[in-house]
Amino acid sequence: MKTPEGWEKQEIDKFLKALGPDIVWHHKTITMGYGASGAPDYVLCLAGGFWGVEVKRPGKKSTPIQNRRMEAIRKAGGHAVAGTAEVVIQVLRYWLAVRGISA
């Protein structure tokens, strides 16, 4: 049985797959108690930009530690977004469009 967040991730997976390997490299993080707490659900290299993506089901917000991790990514020159699949995909499409890449 898929979790509500799992359905959101499925939509993001479809979007990333459709972009293809020439535009995006991505990795889903699974810490299982061994990695850094609050690590984003996805790490992307999107058209040369580093992204951390935190997936949330509708009505949920990122935790304080997730917010700190996203801020650390931004401070290092990367990009970070948290939200539902709809929000994440919209932000990524906009970022690509500004660079002249249609998605």
N, C-alpha and C positions, 0 to 999 in steps of 0.2 A: 504494500500500500504506500502510495506516495504522500509525502507531507505537503501542506499548502505551499511551503517554500520550495519544495521539489518541483511543483508545477511551474513556479516562476522560473526556476533554473532551467527547466526543459525549454521554455520559450527563448531564454537567452542562448542556450546551446544551439538552437535552430538558427538564430540570428548570426551567431559567430561562425557556424559552419557555412552558411550562405555567403559570408564575406570571403571566405577562402584563405588559404595560407599565404597568399601574396599580400594580404591586407592585415591579417591578424594572426598572432600566435597567442594561445591562451593556455592556462593551467588552472585547474580547480584545486584549491588548497584544502587539505584534510589534516588538521593538527592532531586529533585523537589524544590530546593531552601532552604531546611531545613538542609541538611548535609554539610559536608566539601567540599568546591569547589575543583575540581580537583581529587576527590576520584576516584580510578580506577573502570572500568566497572564491573570487577569481583574480588572477593576476594576468594582465594582458600587455602585449606589445601591439598597439593599434596604430598602423601607419606611422611607425617610428616614435609614438608616444607611449610612455609607461602609465598603466592604469591599474588601480585597485578597485574592485567592484564588490560591494556588499549587498547581497540580495535579501530583500525583506518581503514578507507576505503583506497583503493589504492591511492597513491599520497599525502596523508595527514600525517602530523606529530603531535606529542603530543604538547600541549600548554605549556608555561612556568610553569604554576601552576601544571599541570599534571606531568611535569618533577620534580618539587619540591616534590610532593607527592611520586613519585616513589623513589626518592633519600632518603626520610625519611624512607621508608620501608626498603631500603637497609641498611641504617645506623643502623636500629633496628635489623638487622640480617636476614631480609626476602629477598625475590627475587621479581623483578618487570620486566615486559616486556611490550612493546608497539608495535603494528603493526597490519598488516592484519591477518586474520585467518591463512593463510599459515605460516606466520612468527611465530605467537604465538604457533601454534601446533608444529612446528618444534622445537622451543626452549623447550617446555614442554616435547616432546618426547626424546630429547637429555638428558635433566636433569634426566628423568626416566631411560633411558638406562644406564647412568653412574652408577646408583644405582641398575642395574641388573633387571629392570622391563621393560618388553616389552609392547609397546602400539601401 
